[in-house]
Amino acid sequence: MRPGLNAIAAVAAASIASAAHAAQSDPAAARIESFDRALIEMMKQGPELGPRGRLRRMEPVVEETFDLPLMTRFAVGPAWSTMADGDHQALIRAFARLTAASYAHNFDRYDGERFDVSPQVQTRGPDKVVSARLTPQGKAPVQFTYRMRLAESGWKVVDVYYGAVSQLTTRRSDFAGPLSTGGAKGLVAHLDEASAKLMR
């Protein structure tokens, strides 16, 4: 290769590396990378911690990663606006516990899994979309998509998509029955029961 082409190639390589570094340093993607690292750490100690130990480990991680008030409000739906503030707080706590319990239950041990977060972060209005992939040992990868929004403490998850399925849309459907029959207190009881089942 001629000297001039060498210089051009070097500049192109530097530009590509700089772009890749900028994408990887996106704060929304960094939040998901931190969450995935916490999951792996918990999984490696999963059997030793036990269900409740994993729950305690995940609760602060979930609070840091997810915009729980916003997610709870969306999952509850229009009935949220008619509830008292005390009901709001009770529902947020119950929703947070269920979210942490779900991760503690589903990621209970480490078998060589790997998480990969895409550096290609999409911007959609006020939100960012971060894609991640879980590759179990010897199995097909599982794709996760996180919709994120800027909060006071940084970028936080406001919805998770498994393929094309929105977790919050599924939650709203699941919550509709307990909410219609028991109101806010009935839904809190339903969420607490679901968390308890995951911890058994």
N, C-alpha and C positions, 0 to 999 in steps of 0.2 A: 504494500500500500504506500502511495506517495506521501511525503510529509504533510502536504496540504490536506489530504483526505484524513490523515491521522488526527490533525487538529479538529477537523469538522466532526469526526467520530467521537473524539473526546468531549467536545462541547455537547453533542447530542446525548451521550451517555450521562453526562453531568446533569443535563436538563431532566432526563427521565428519572434519575435517582432523586433529584430535588422534588419532582412532582410526586413520586411515590412516598417520599418522606412526609411531604405536606399532607397527603391523603391519610397516611397512617397516624399522623398527629392530630387528626380531627377530634375534638373533644367528645363528640357523641360516640364515635367508634372507640375512643379510649375508655369511656364509661362501660361499654359492653365488654371490652377486653378485661377490665378489672373485675367485672362480675363473673366472667368465665373462669378467671384465675381463682376466685374465691370458691366457685363450684368445684373445681378440680381439687383444691386443697381439702374441702370438706369431704369429697368422695374418697380421697386417699385415707382419711381417718373415719370413714363412714361406719363400718362395723363396730369400731372401738367407741365411737361417740354414741351410737344407738339412735333411735328415732328422735327422742327429745333433745339429745345433745346436738344432733344435726339441725333441729328446729331452732335452738338457741343460737347456733352458729349462723344460720341464714337470716334470722329476723333483722339484725342491723344492716346486713348486706342488701336485703330487699328494700328496706327503708331508704337506703342511700341511692339505690338504682332506679326505683319506680316512683312515679308521681301518684302515690296511693290515694290522696283525696280526689284528684281528677278522675282516676280510674274507677273509684268507687261510685262517684257521682254518675258517670256514664253508665256503669253496669246496673245501677238502680233505676235510672231512667227518669221520666217526668215526675214520678212520685217524690223524688228528692226535694223538689221545691216546696212541698207541703209539710215536710218533716221539721221537727225542732232541732236545734243545734246539738242537743245531747244525743239525739238519734243519729245525727250525722257522725259524731265522734265515735259512737259505739260501732257503727257500720264500718267506718274506716279501720278501726282496730281489728274487727273481725275479718275484714277483707285482707288486711295485711297479714294476719296470722294464717289465713287460708293460703295465701300466695306463698309464704315461707314454708308452710307445711307441705305444699305440693312439690316444691323443689327438694325438700328434705326427704320426701318419700320416693320421688322418681330418680334421684341421683344418690343412691344409698351406698354405693361402693365404686371403686375405681378398677376398671379392667382394660386400661390402655387407651381410653377415649382421648380424643383430641378436639379442641375447639379452634376454629379459624374464623377470624373476623375480616370481612372484605374491607380494603382501604377505600373502595369506591362508595362514598357516602352520597346519597341523593338528597336534594333539598326540595321539599314540597310545601310551598307557602311558609308558615311559621315552623314547620316540622322538618326533621331530618329522618331519613330511612337508612338503617344500618342492617346489613345482611351478615349472618354468621352461619357456620356449618359445624355440626357435631358429627365426628366420624368415629363410631364405635369400632373396636378391634374386630376386623374380619367381617364387618357388616356394611351395608350401604349407608352413605351419609344422610343426615337429617338436616333440612334447611330451616332456619329461623329468620324471621324478619322483624326488626324492632322499629316501631314508630316512636320518635322521641321529640320532646318539646323542651324549650329552655325554661327552667324554673330559677328561683332565687339562688339555689345551691348548684346550678349547672344543668347540663342536659340530663333529662330523666325519661325513662320509658313510659309511654302512655298507652301502648297496645303491643301485643305480640301476635304475629301471624305464623301459623304452622301450615306451610304451603299457602293456600289462599284463604285459610280459615282464621278469622279474627277471634282472639281469645275473649275480648270484651263483648263482642256480639254473642258468643256462646254463653258467657256469664250472664248477660242480660236475660237471655232465654231461660237459663236455669233458675234465675232469681225470681222470675215472674210469678210462679206458683206460690212459693212461700210468702212473697210480698203481698199478693192479693188476698191471701187467707189470714195472714197474721200481722200485716203491717211491718213497720221497721223492726219491732221486737221479735216478731216471728222470723224475719230474715236473719237477724243476728243469731238467733237460736239455730237456724238452719246452717249458717256458715260455721258456727262453733262445732256443731255436730259433724260436719264434713271434715273439719280440721282434726277432730278427735279420731275419726275413722282412719285418717291417713297416718296418724301417730301410733296406731295399735300394732 
